Amino acid sequence: MEQQLSRKELQAAVAKDPDDIESRLLLARVYTDDHSPKKAIQLLEQVTQIDPDNAEAWLRIGLCWGMALLENLPPAEIWGEEKDEELMVDNAIHALEKAVEFDPELVGAYNAMARIFIIRGQEEEALELYALSLQIDPSQLEVVDELQEITGTPAWELLDKETDMGDEEDAF
């Protein structure tokens, strides 16, 4: 019931103020949680028209486009129609790249792109993105776990290779 009230309040705030970015972002999150990416993307595109450099809006657009892949759901179930997987991937990656362009420390965008690449069988690209993400925030245990699962190698060894190249020789 409380979410319904906040949804109604957010819808009213969006209708009242065409420049209310925060309410649009919050309402888009509600729609995303409800698996309504069309509605969320409409709001998020309004945000990017008001503020083209809004990294959070671009991140959420990417997550909406990638939702079917990332959550392993049939596209028709969340979009109400069949969607071309290549189009969804292209749109998701484009939006996520825009997000990191405007906020290079937005680990959620790197992680989402990496997960899409894993699903698509592009593990090398995924590993690079996860490494970038962990350089920004090494405390992401779920990313460390995913890296270990992908490679079969303890993640700390991978991270040492990626971040401390050449240090082993210097240590001896």
MODELLER restraints for C-alpha pairs under 7 A, 6 or more apart:
rsr = mdl.restraints
at = mdl.atoms
rsr.add(forms.Gaussian(group=physical.xy_distance, feature=features.Distance(at['CA:7:A'], at['CA:27:A']), mean=6.60, stdev=0.5))
rsr.add(forms.Gaussian(group=physical.xy_distance, feature=features.Distance(at['CA:10:A'], at['CA:23:A']), mean=5.69, stdev=0.5))
rsr.add(forms.Gaussian(group=physical.xy_distance, feature=features.Distance(at['CA:10:A'], at['CA:27:A']), mean=5.90, stdev=0.5))
rsr.add(forms.Gaussian(group=physical.xy_distance, feature=features.Distance(at['CA:13:A'], at['CA:23:A']), mean=6.44, stdev=0.5))
rsr.add(forms.Gaussian(group=physical.xy_distance, feature=features.Distance(at['CA:14:A'], at['CA:20:A']), mean=6.31, stdev=0.5))
rsr.add(forms.Gaussian(group=physical.xy_distance, feature=features.Distance(at['CA:14:A'], at['CA:23:A']), mean=6.07, stdev=0.5))
rsr.add(forms.Gaussian(group=physical.xy_distance, feature=features.Distance(at['CA:14:A'], at['CA:24:A']), mean=6.16, stdev=0.5))
rsr.add(forms.Gaussian(group=physical.xy_distance, feature=features.Distance(at['CA:19:A'], at['CA:50:A']), mean=6.83, stdev=0.5))
rsr.add(forms.Gaussian(group=physical.xy_distance, feature=features.Distance(at['CA:21:A'], at['CA:47:A']), mean=5.79, stdev=0.5))
rsr.add(forms.Gaussian(group=physical.xy_distance, feature=features.Distance(at['CA:24:A'], at['CA:43:A']), mean=5.73, stdev=0.5))
rsr.add(forms.Gaussian(group=physical.xy_distance, feature=features.Distance(at['CA:24:A'], at['CA:44:A']), mean=6.91, stdev=0.5))
rsr.add(forms.Gaussian(group=physical.xy_distance, feature=features.Distance(at['CA:24:A'], at['CA:47:A']), mean=6.98, stdev=0.5))
rsr.add(forms.Gaussian(group=physical.xy_distance, feature=features.Distance(at['CA:25:A'], at['CA:44:A']), mean=6.68, stdev=0.5))
rsr.add(forms.Gaussian(group=physical.xy_distance, feature=features.Distance(at['CA:25:A'], at['CA:57:A']), mean=6.93, stdev=0.5))
rsr.add(forms.Gaussian(group=physical.xy_distance, feature=features.Distance(at['CA:28:A'], at['CA:40:A']), mean=4.23, stdev=0.5))
rsr.add(forms.Gaussian(group=physical.xy_distance, feature=features.Distance(at['CA:28:A'], at['CA:43:A']), mean=6.07, stdev=0.5))
rsr.add(forms.Gaussian(group=physical.xy_distance, feature=features.Distance(at['CA:28:A'], at['CA:44:A']), mean=6.67, stdev=0.5))
rsr.add(forms.Gaussian(group=physical.xy_distance, feature=features.Distance(at['CA:31:A'], at['CA:37:A']), mean=6.62, stdev=0.5))
rsr.add(forms.Gaussian(group=physical.xy_distance, feature=features.Distance(at['CA:31:A'], at['CA:39:A']), mean=6.39, stdev=0.5))
rsr.add(forms.Gaussian(group=physical.xy_distance, feature=features.Distance(at['CA:31:A'], at['CA:40:A']), mean=5.36, stdev=0.5))
rsr.add(forms.Gaussian(group=physical.xy_distance, feature=features.Distance(at['CA:32:A'], at['CA:40:A']), mean=5.97, stdev=0.5))
rsr.add(forms.Gaussian(group=physical.xy_distance, feature=features.Distance(at['CA:32:A'], at['CA:64:A']), mean=6.82, stdev=0.5))
rsr.add(forms.Gaussian(group=physical.xy_distance, feature=features.Distance(at['CA:35:A'], at['CA:78:A']), mean=5.68, stdev=0.5))
rsr.add(forms.Gaussian(group=physical.xy_distance, feature=features.Distance(at['CA:36:A'], at['CA:78:A']), mean=6.16, stdev=0.5))
rsr.add(forms.Gaussian(group=physical.xy_distance, feature=features.Distance(at['CA:37:A'], at['CA:64:A']), mean=5.12, stdev=0.5))
rsr.add(forms.Gaussian(group=physical.xy_distance, feature=features.Distance(at['CA:37:A'], at['CA:79:A']), mean=6.88, stdev=0.5))
rsr.add(forms.Gaussian(group=physical.xy_distance, feature=features.Distance(at['CA:38:A'], at['CA:79:A']), mean=6.74, stdev=0.5))
rsr.add(forms.Gaussian(group=physical.xy_distance, feature=features.Distance(at['CA:41:A'], at['CA:61:A']), mean=5.76, stdev=0.5))
rsr.add(forms.Gaussian(group=physical.xy_distance, feature=features.Distance(at['CA:41:A'], at['CA:64:A']), mean=6.91, stdev=0.5))
rsr.add(forms.Gaussian(group=physical.xy_distance, feature=features.Distance(at['CA:44:A'], at['CA:57:A']), mean=5.44, stdev=0.5))
rsr.add(forms.Gaussian(group=physical.xy_distance, feature=features.Distance(at['CA:44:A'], at['CA:61:A']), mean=6.48, stdev=0.5))
rsr.add(forms.Gaussian(group=physical.xy_distance, feature=features.Distance(at['CA:47:A'], at['CA:57:A']), mean=6.59, stdev=0.5))
rsr.add(forms.Gaussian(group=physical.xy_distance, feature=features.Distance(at['CA:48:A'], at['CA:54:A']), mean=6.29, stdev=0.5))
rsr.add(forms.Gaussian(group=physical.xy_distance, feature=features.Distance(at['CA:48:A'], at['CA:57:A']), mean=6.63, stdev=0.5))
rsr.add(forms.Gaussian(group=physical.xy_distance, feature=features.Distance(at['CA:53:A'], at['CA:102:A']), mean=5.73, stdev=0.5))
rsr.add(forms.Gaussian(group=physical.xy_distance, feature=features.Distance(at['CA:54:A'], at['CA:102:A']), mean=6.96, stdev=0.5))
rsr.add(forms.Gaussian(group=physical.xy_distance, feature=features.Distance(at['CA:55:A'], at['CA:99:A']), mean=4.29, stdev=0.5))
rsr.add(forms.Gaussian(group=physical.xy_distance, feature=features.Distance(at['CA:55:A'], at['CA:100:A']), mean=6.95, stdev=0.5))
rsr.add(forms.Gaussian(group=physical.xy_distance, feature=features.Distance(at['CA:55:A'], at['CA:102:A']), mean=5.35, stdev=0.5))
rsr.add(forms.Gaussian(group=physical.xy_distance, feature=features.Distance(at['CA:55:A'], at['CA:103:A']), mean=5.84, stdev=0.5))
rsr.add(forms.Gaussian(group=physical.xy_distance, feature=features.Distance(at['CA:56:A'], at['CA:99:A']), mean=6.69, stdev=0.5))
rsr.add(forms.Gaussian(group=physical.xy_distance, feature=features.Distance(at['CA:58:A'], at['CA:95:A']), mean=5.15, stdev=0.5))
rsr.add(forms.Gaussian(group=physical.xy_distance, feature=features.Distance(at['CA:58:A'], at['CA:96:A']), mean=6.20, stdev=0.5))
rsr.add(forms.Gaussian(group=physical.xy_distance, feature=features.Distance(at['CA:58:A'], at['CA:98:A']), mean=6.19, stdev=0.5))
rsr.add(forms.Gaussian(group=physical.xy_distance, feature=features.Distance(at['CA:58:A'], at['CA:99:A']), mean=4.93, stdev=0.5))
rsr.add(forms.Gaussian(group=physical.xy_distance, feature=features.Distance(at['CA:59:A'], at['CA:95:A']), mean=6.40, stdev=0.5))
rsr.add(forms.Gaussian(group=physical.xy_distance, feature=features.Distance(at['CA:59:A'], at['CA:96:A']), mean=5.29, stdev=0.5))
rsr.add(forms.Gaussian(group=physical.xy_distance, feature=features.Distance(at['CA:59:A'], at['CA:99:A']), mean=5.24, stdev=0.5))
rsr.add(forms.Gaussian(group=physical.xy_distance, feature=features.Distance(at['CA:59:A'], at['CA:109:A']), mean=5.85, stdev=0.5))
rsr.add(forms.Gaussian(group=physical.xy_distance, feature=features.Distance(at['CA:61:A'], at['CA:95:A']), mean=6.10, stdev=0.5))
rsr.add(forms.Gaussian(group=physical.xy_distance, feature=features.Distance(at['CA:62:A'], at['CA:91:A']), mean=6.81, stdev=0.5))
rsr.add(forms.Gaussian(group=physical.xy_distance, feature=features.Distance(at['CA:62:A'], at['CA:92:A']), mean=4.00, stdev=0.5))
rsr.add(forms.Gaussian(group=physical.xy_distance, feature=features.Distance(at['CA:62:A'], at['CA:93:A']), mean=6.46, stdev=0.5))
rsr.add(forms.Gaussian(group=physical.xy_distance, feature=features.Distance(at['CA:62:A'], at['CA:95:A']), mean=4.75, stdev=0.5))
rsr.add(forms.Gaussian(group=physical.xy_distance, feature=features.Distance(at['CA:62:A'], at['CA:96:A']), mean=5.12, stdev=0.5))
rsr.add(forms.Gaussian(group=physical.xy_distance, feature=features.Distance(at['CA:63:A'], at['CA:92:A']), mean=6.55, stdev=0.5))
rsr.add(forms.Gaussian(group=physical.xy_distance, feature=features.Distance(at['CA:65:A'], at['CA:88:A']), mean=5.33, stdev=0.5))
rsr.add(forms.Gaussian(group=physical.xy_distance, feature=features.Distance(at['CA:65:A'], at['CA:91:A']), mean=6.21, stdev=0.5))
rsr.add(forms.Gaussian(group=physical.xy_distance, feature=features.Distance(at['CA:65:A'], at['CA:92:A']), mean=4.86, stdev=0.5))
rsr.add(forms.Gaussian(group=physical.xy_distance, feature=features.Distance(at['CA:66:A'], at['CA:88:A']), mean=6.25, stdev=0.5))
rsr.add(forms.Gaussian(group=physical.xy_distance, feature=features.Distance(at['CA:66:A'], at['CA:89:A']), mean=6.34, stdev=0.5))
rsr.add(forms.Gaussian(group=physical.xy_distance, feature=features.Distance(at['CA:66:A'], at['CA:92:A']), mean=5.34, stdev=0.5))
rsr.add(forms.Gaussian(group=physical.xy_distance, feature=features.Distance(at['CA:68:A'], at['CA:74:A']), mean=6.11, stdev=0.5))
rsr.add(forms.Gaussian(group=physical.xy_distance, feature=features.Distance(at['CA:68:A'], at['CA:75:A']), mean=5.41, stdev=0.5))
rsr.add(forms.Gaussian(group=physical.xy_distance, feature=features.Distance(at['CA:70:A'], at['CA:116:A']), mean=6.69, stdev=0.5))
rsr.add(forms.Gaussian(group=physical.xy_distance, feature=features.Distance(at['CA:75:A'], at['CA:81:A']), mean=6.84, stdev=0.5))
rsr.add(forms.Gaussian(group=physical.xy_distance, feature=features.Distance(at['CA:75:A'], at['CA:82:A']), mean=5.65, stdev=0.5))
rsr.add(forms.Gaussian(group=physical.xy_distance, feature=features.Distance(at['CA:75:A'], at['CA:83:A']), mean=5.95, stdev=0.5))
rsr.add(forms.Gaussian(group=physical.xy_distance, feature=features.Distance(at['CA:76:A'], at['CA:82:A']), mean=4.66, stdev=0.5))
rsr.add(forms.Gaussian(group=physical.xy_distance, feature=features.Distance(at['CA:93:A'], at['CA:113:A']), mean=6.30, stdev=0.5))
rsr.add(forms.Gaussian(group=physical.xy_distance, feature=features.Distance(at['CA:96:A'], at['CA:109:A']), mean=5.33, stdev=0.5))
rsr.add(forms.Gaussian(group=physical.xy_distance, feature=features.Distance(at['CA:96:A'], at['CA:113:A']), mean=6.82, stdev=0.5))
rsr.add(forms.Gaussian(group=physical.xy_distance, feature=features.Distance(at['CA:99:A'], at['CA:109:A']), mean=6.60, stdev=0.5))
rsr.add(forms.Gaussian(group=physical.xy_distance, feature=features.Distance(at['CA:100:A'], at['CA:106:A']), mean=6.01, stdev=0.5))
rsr.add(forms.Gaussian(group=physical.xy_distance, feature=features.Distance(at['CA:100:A'], at['CA:109:A']), mean=6.52, stdev=0.5))
rsr.add(forms.Gaussian(group=physical.xy_distance, feature=features.Distance(at['CA:105:A'], at['CA:136:A']), mean=6.25, stdev=0.5))
rsr.add(forms.Gaussian(group=physical.xy_distance, feature=features.Distance(at['CA:107:A'], at['CA:133:A']), mean=5.08, stdev=0.5))
rsr.add(forms.Gaussian(group=physical.xy_distance, feature=features.Distance(at['CA:110:A'], at['CA:129:A']), mean=5.48, stdev=0.5))
rsr.add(forms.Gaussian(group=physical.xy_distance, feature=features.Distance(at['CA:110:A'], at['CA:130:A']), mean=6.66, stdev=0.5))
rsr.add(forms.Gaussian(group=physical.xy_distance, feature=features.Distance(at['CA:110:A'], at['CA:133:A']), mean=5.92, stdev=0.5))
rsr.add(forms.Gaussian(group=physical.xy_distance, feature=features.Distance(at['CA:111:A'], at['CA:129:A']), mean=6.81, stdev=0.5))
rsr.add(forms.Gaussian(group=physical.xy_distance, feature=features.Distance(at['CA:111:A'], at['CA:130:A']), mean=6.13, stdev=0.5))
rsr.add(forms.Gaussian(group=physical.xy_distance, feature=features.Distance(at['CA:111:A'], at['CA:133:A']), mean=6.78, stdev=0.5))
rsr.add(forms.Gaussian(group=physical.xy_distance, feature=features.Distance(at['CA:114:A'], at['CA:126:A']), mean=4.05, stdev=0.5))
rsr.add(forms.Gaussian(group=physical.xy_distance, feature=features.Distance(at['CA:114:A'], at['CA:129:A']), mean=5.64, stdev=0.5))
rsr.add(forms.Gaussian(group=physical.xy_distance, feature=features.Distance(at['CA:114:A'], at['CA:130:A']), mean=6.33, stdev=0.5))
rsr.add(forms.Gaussian(group=physical.xy_distance, feature=features.Distance(at['CA:115:A'], at['CA:126:A']), mean=6.79, stdev=0.5))
rsr.add(forms.Gaussian(group=physical.xy_distance, feature=features.Distance(at['CA:117:A'], at['CA:123:A']), mean=6.36, stdev=0.5))
rsr.add(forms.Gaussian(group=physical.xy_distance, feature=features.Distance(at['CA:117:A'], at['CA:125:A']), mean=6.62, stdev=0.5))
rsr.add(forms.Gaussian(group=physical.xy_distance, feature=features.Distance(at['CA:117:A'], at['CA:126:A']), mean=5.45, stdev=0.5))
rsr.add(forms.Gaussian(group=physical.xy_distance, feature=features.Distance(at['CA:118:A'], at['CA:126:A']), mean=6.01, stdev=0.5))
rsr.add(forms.Gaussian(group=physical.xy_distance, feature=features.Distance(at['CA:130:A'], at['CA:143:A']), mean=6.85, stdev=0.5))
rsr.add(forms.Gaussian(group=physical.xy_distance, feature=features.Distance(at['CA:134:A'], at['CA:140:A']), mean=6.85, stdev=0.5))
rsr.add(forms.Gaussian(group=physical.xy_distance, feature=features.Distance(at['CA:144:A'], at['CA:155:A']), mean=5.69, stdev=0.5))
rsr.add(forms.Gaussian(group=physical.xy_distance, feature=features.Distance(at['CA:147:A'], at['CA:155:A']), mean=5.99, stdev=0.5))
rsr.add(forms.Gaussian(group=physical.xy_distance, feature=features.Distance(at['CA:148:A'], at['CA:154:A']), mean=5.36, stdev=0.5))
rsr.add(forms.Gaussian(group=physical.xy_distance, feature=features.Distance(at['CA:148:A'], at['CA:155:A']), mean=5.08, stdev=0.5))
